[in-house]
Amino acid sequence: MRLALDIITVPHGHSAVRLRASLRAATRLHAQYGLPELTTRIRGGELGAIFDTISEATDPATASRIVQDIVTNGVGKLDLLITPLVSYVFALVGKHVDEIGDVGLRLLD
């Protein structure tokens, strides 16, 4: 298994937070959702899947701040999180979203 070498970030305030792909995160998220299902749920804007992914991808304090920001300011900025979180899930399996193309994304739906 090859974890992503590229840096995946999500916006947070005036900065960006790096999401770290790890075997632990891959195992835990796969056990909870299944990675294809997780991608579908993130793309559908499901808050639980988004929060769980952020929690696995970064340290607890940072994850808490990001989640609190969403809760406080509403889900208006949620669209800014979806693409990097989907990229993160693909990084967990050693792929880049561009590698699978539109056909691969349709298979996940």
Backbone as CSV, one residue per row, in Angstrom:
resi,resn,N_x,N_y,N_z,CA_x,CA_y,CA_z,C_x,C_y,C_z
1,MET,0.849,-1.180,0.000,0.000,0.000,0.000,0.889,1.235,0.000
2,ARG,0.560,2.156,-0.866,1.307,3.403,-0.982,0.396,4.529,-0.538
3,LEU,0.814,5.302,0.460,0.026,6.450,0.879,0.431,7.657,0.058
4,ALA,-0.465,8.578,-0.066,-0.275,9.727,-0.941,0.929,10.566,-0.538
5,LEU,1.658,10.999,-1.536,2.773,11.897,-1.300,2.333,13.349,-1.432
6,ASP,1.244,13.565,-2.154,0.777,14.930,-2.333,0.097,15.430,-1.058
7,ILE,0.111,16.713,-0.882,-0.459,17.320,0.313,-1.922,17.665,0.039
8,ILE,-2.791,17.213,0.914,-4.216,17.500,0.804,-4.580,18.407,1.971
9,THR,-5.214,19.523,1.664,-5.583,20.479,2.707,-7.054,20.848,2.595
10,VAL,-7.607,21.283,3.719,-8.948,21.856,3.742,-8.830,23.276,4.276
11,PRO,-9.660,24.171,3.765,-9.608,25.546,4.255,-10.153,25.634,5.674
12,HIS,-9.506,26.487,6.465,-9.987,26.735,7.822,-9.601,28.167,8.182
13,GLY,-10.590,29.031,8.204,-10.327,30.450,8.478,-9.435,31.027,7.395
14,HIS,-8.358,31.656,7.817,-7.438,32.275,6.867,-6.257,31.362,6.537
15,SER,-6.363,30.099,6.909,-5.259,29.177,6.651,-5.822,27.869,6.096
16,ALA,-4.938,26.910,5.948,-5.337,25.587,5.469,-4.823,24.544,6.454
17,VAL,-5.571,23.481,6.602,-5.205,22.394,7.499,-4.845,21.183,6.645
18,ARG,-3.689,20.608,6.915,-3.235,19.440,6.173,-3.918,18.186,6.687
19,LEU,-4.406,17.374,5.759,-4.991,16.082,6.092,-3.929,15.017,5.871
20,ARG,-3.665,14.228,6.877,-2.601,13.220,6.799,-3.200,11.826,6.583
21,ALA,-2.851,11.250,5.437,-3.297,9.890,5.140,-2.474,8.909,5.971
22,SER,-3.146,7.931,6.576,-2.447,6.928,7.372,-3.172,5.598,7.248
23,LEU,-2.436,4.541,7.501,-3.042,3.210,7.485,-4.099,3.097,8.581
24,ARG,-3.847,3.724,9.711,-4.819,3.713,10.816,-6.137,4.360,10.379
25,ALA,-6.046,5.532,9.753,-7.254,6.210,9.284,-7.983,5.363,8.242
26,ALA,-7.231,4.777,7.323,-7.837,3.937,6.286,-8.580,2.763,6.911
27,THR,-7.953,2.119,7.873,-8.558,0.954,8.526,-9.814,1.340,9.294
28,ARG,-9.729,2.404,10.051,-10.876,2.813,10.875,-12.053,3.300,10.021
29,LEU,-11.773,4.111,9.016,-12.856,4.617,8.161,-13.462,3.493,7.323
30,HIS,-12.617,2.571,6.858,-13.137,1.438,6.085,-14.027,0.557,6.958
31,ALA,-13.607,0.328,8.198,-14.408,-0.496,9.098,-15.753,0.157,9.413
32,GLN,-15.748,1.467,9.513,-16.975,2.181,9.873,-17.930,2.344,8.693
33,TYR,-17.387,2.641,7.509,-18.236,2.968,6.362,-18.022,2.067,5.153
34,GLY,-16.787,1.621,4.958,-16.374,1.103,3.649,-15.944,2.330,2.860
35,LEU,-14.773,2.297,2.256,-14.259,3.515,1.622,-15.103,3.997,0.436
36,PRO,-15.630,3.101,-0.420,-16.516,3.609,-1.486,-17.762,4.301,-0.926
37,GLU,-18.358,3.711,0.113,-19.547,4.306,0.735,-19.203,5.630,1.398
38,LEU,-18.040,5.707,2.028,-17.609,6.951,2.660,-17.505,8.060,1.627
39,THR,-16.922,7.756,0.482,-16.808,8.752,-0.585,-18.183,9.225,-1.041
40,THR,-19.106,8.297,-1.193,-20.474,8.651,-1.595,-21.125,9.555,-0.558
41,ARG,-20.949,9.235,0.702,-21.561,10.032,1.770,-20.947,11.432,1.855
42,ILE,-19.639,11.520,1.696,-18.996,12.838,1.707,-19.509,13.660,0.547
43,ARG,-19.550,13.071,-0.633,-20.033,13.797,-1.818,-21.491,14.221,-1.655
44,GLY,-22.255,13.469,-0.856,-23.648,13.815,-0.593,-23.811,14.833,0.530
45,GLY,-22.698,15.243,1.135,-22.750,16.255,2.187,-23.157,15.734,3.552
46,GLU,-23.026,14.434,3.786,-23.410,13.869,5.078,-22.424,14.323,6.157
47,LEU,-22.930,15.052,7.128,-22.078,15.659,8.144,-21.316,14.633,8.980
48,GLY,-21.956,13.544,9.348,-21.281,12.531,10.152,-20.049,11.968,9.456
49,ALA,-20.187,11.651,8.186,-19.058,11.123,7.415,-17.964,12.174,7.267
50,ILE,-18.360,13.414,7.062,-17.389,14.511,6.933,-16.652,14.705,8.253
51,PHE,-17.378,14.742,9.357,-16.757,14.933,10.671,-15.820,13.769,11.009
52,ASP,-16.266,12.529,10.742,-15.428,11.365,11.038,-14.143,11.388,10.215
53,THR,-14.242,11.776,8.958,-13.062,11.829,8.097,-12.086,12.895,8.584
54,ILE,-12.598,14.063,8.915,-11.736,15.131,9.439,-11.065,14.674,10.736
55,SER,-11.818,14.006,11.594,-11.276,13.540,12.869,-10.145,12.538,12.679
56,GLU,-10.251,11.687,11.675,-9.200,10.709,11.415,-8.001,11.334,10.701
57,ALA,-8.229,12.431,9.994,-7.195,13.008,9.129,-6.276,14.004,9.824
58,THR,-6.670,14.460,10.990,-5.875,15.482,11.665,-5.931,15.261,13.175
59,ASP,-5.239,16.081,13.921,-5.215,15.899,15.380,-6.559,16.321,15.988
60,PRO,-6.872,15.825,17.185,-8.184,16.096,17.790,-8.497,17.585,17.984
61,ALA,-7.529,18.381,18.378,-7.785,19.805,18.608,-8.142,20.517,17.300
62,THR,-7.415,20.222,16.255,-7.687,20.849,14.958,-9.028,20.380,14.416
63,ALA,-9.293,19.082,14.505,-10.573,18.548,14.044,-11.724,19.215,14.780
64,SER,-11.570,19.392,16.077,-12.599,20.046,16.885,-12.848,21.479,16.423
65,ARG,-11.783,22.211,16.115,-11.943,23.595,15.640,-12.653,23.647,14.294
66,ILE,-12.312,22.733,13.393,-12.958,22.716,12.074,-14.438,22.393,12.218
67,VAL,-14.739,21.373,13.015,-16.137,20.981,13.223,-16.896,22.108,13.908
68,GLN,-16.303,22.741,14.904,-16.956,23.852,15.597,-17.230,25.012,14.643
69,ASP,-16.307,25.257,13.725,-16.494,26.300,12.722,-17.701,26.005,11.843
70,ILE,-17.863,24.745,11.454,-19.023,24.352,10.640,-20.303,24.528,11.436
71,VAL,-20.288,24.095,12.697,-21.471,24.200,13.552,-21.833,25.669,13.788
72,THR,-20.829,26.491,14.056,-21.062,27.901,14.368,-21.513,28.697,13.151
73,ASN,-20.860,28.494,12.039,-21.106,29.313,10.846,-22.044,28.668,9.845
74,GLY,-22.566,27.509,10.153,-23.480,26.842,9.240,-22.732,26.043,8.187
75,VAL,-23.489,25.379,7.361,-22.906,24.481,6.373,-22.634,25.162,5.040
76,GLY,-22.703,26.466,5.014,-22.497,27.203,3.773,-21.149,26.958,3.131
77,LYS,-20.124,26.715,3.937,-18.783,26.487,3.406,-18.463,24.998,3.248
78,LEU,-19.466,24.165,3.455,-19.252,22.725,3.383,-18.746,22.291,2.014
79,ASP,-19.194,22.948,0.963,-18.747,22.603,-0.387,-17.232,22.718,-0.533
80,LEU,-16.615,23.610,0.235,-15.164,23.773,0.165,-14.426,22.569,0.750
81,LEU,-15.107,21.770,1.556,-14.484,20.616,2.186,-14.638,19.336,1.371
82,ILE,-15.672,19.251,0.564,-16.014,17.982,-0.087,-14.907,17.483,-1.017
83,THR,-14.426,18.317,-1.915,-13.398,17.867,-2.868,-12.119,17.409,-2.163
84,PRO,-11.567,18.193,-1.216,-10.364,17.690,-0.555,-10.603,16.434,0.288
85,LEU,-11.790,16.297,0.865,-12.058,15.094,1.656,-12.181,13.856,0.768
86,VAL,-12.795,14.010,-0.405,-12.849,12.892,-1.355,-11.433,12.542,-1.813
87,SER,-10.621,13.547,-2.093,-9.226,13.301,-2.472,-8.491,12.571,-1.355
88,TYR,-8.781,12.936,-0.118,-8.167,12.283,1.038,-8.534,10.800,1.085
89,VAL,-9.800,10.480,0.878,-10.222,9.072,0.912,-9.491,8.288,-0.172
90,PHE,-9.355,8.870,-1.366,-8.614,8.183,-2.420,-7.139,8.038,-2.050
91,ALA,-6.601,9.014,-1.360,-5.204,8.922,-0.920,-5.024,7.764,0.063
92,LEU,-6.064,7.458,0.828,-5.980,6.351,1.775,-5.757,5.015,1.076
93,VAL,-6.210,4.912,-0.158,-6.003,3.669,-0.917,-4.877,3.818,-1.939
94,GLY,-4.122,4.911,-1.815,-2.960,5.091,-2.671,-3.283,5.556,-4.071
95,LYS,-4.404,6.194,-4.258,-4.803,6.689,-5.575,-5.036,8.184,-5.525
96,HIS,-4.897,8.793,-6.664,-5.250,10.199,-6.828,-6.570,10.220,-7.582
97,VAL,-7.464,11.130,-7.243,-8.779,11.194,-7.883,-8.642,11.234,-9.401
98,ASP,-7.642,11.931,-9.921,-7.450,12.017,-11.367,-7.134,10.661,-11.991
99,GLU,-6.580,9.741,-11.215,-6.214,8.427,-11.737,-7.430,7.581,-12.073
100,ILE,-8.546,7.801,-11.398,-9.704,6.954,-11.649,-10.675,7.568,-12.642
101,GLY,-10.624,8.874,-12.816,-11.464,9.541,-13.804,-12.938,9.493,-13.457
102,ASP,-13.751,9.969,-14.390,-15.193,10.047,-14.190,-15.838,8.676,-14.055
103,VAL,-15.327,7.698,-14.777,-15.897,6.357,-14.705,-15.777,5.811,-13.286
104,GLY,-14.611,5.977,-12.683,-14.402,5.507,-11.325,-15.307,6.207,-10.325
105,LEU,-15.498,7.506,-10.500,-16.390,8.239,-9.600,-17.824,7.770,-9.749
106,ARG,-18.260,7.475,-10.981,-19.620,6.964,-11.181,-19.795,5.600,-10.530
107,LEU,-18.736,4.786,-10.544,-18.816,3.479,-9.894,-19.028,3.596,-8.398
108,LEU,-18.553,4.704,-7.824,-18.705,4.903,-6.389,-20.107,5.379,-6.017
109,ASP,-20.848,5.878,-6.977,-22.195,6.371,-6.685,-23.175,5.219,-6.533
